[in-house]
């Protein structure tokens, strides 16, 4: 099932997408209200209402190599950084090229949204806490990443986390293709089976330290092939079995 968050009549709403029709629900994955909206008459919003966006860095070996970070052993535990809700952007939106960076990068990823409060998960039950999966774009000011103490500007600036187009609930994250295209040209092409830490391991690790709340977002890392963006570029992140997230760089 596909869960969508839409703007219709000036009010954000959740719904279940069937064909071209949105069946409105009482919250994310809630009961249907009986009201329907044509998808063409609505605007897609980022399919999450997070208190926090938790991101995993350096989770693919070849991505570690391309950034020159393969000077020692592979990571023993996931490397974590945060974005705030301010970073969300929706399917089809335009993100302005920041004036304060000269090296703005794309990183396409598999993302997930938490469906119920999660603490001290285990690999066996971790996926039960997931409401659905979606496409994520981790925008990065690479030059500022080298100077920020905690990647505040580099990763967590406004609209640095496009997400969408919807949540796919019937999905196995173990081995799916993740691609990023820039102006139609494929720049990233990896598989989640190449992750150093898989989704259950990530969720188990995170919930040892923090409680994940319904609506929170987890980005799982990016394959090799990241690179710079230019004003006017169109970025497409495609995750097999989910769909395509399109972001334009203004």
ABEGO torsion letter per residue (X at the ends): XBBBBBBBGGBBBBBBBBEABBBBBBEBGBBBAGBBBBAAABBBBBBBBBABBBBBBGABAAAAAAAGAAABBBBABBBBBBBBAAABBBBGBBBBBBAABABBBBBBBBBBBBABBBBGBBAAAAAAABAEBBBBBBBBBAAAAAABAAGAAAAABBGABBBOABBBABBBAABBBBBBBBGGBBABBBBAAABABBAAAAAAAAAAABBBBBGBBBBAEBBBGBBBBBBGBBBBBBBBGAEBBBBBBX
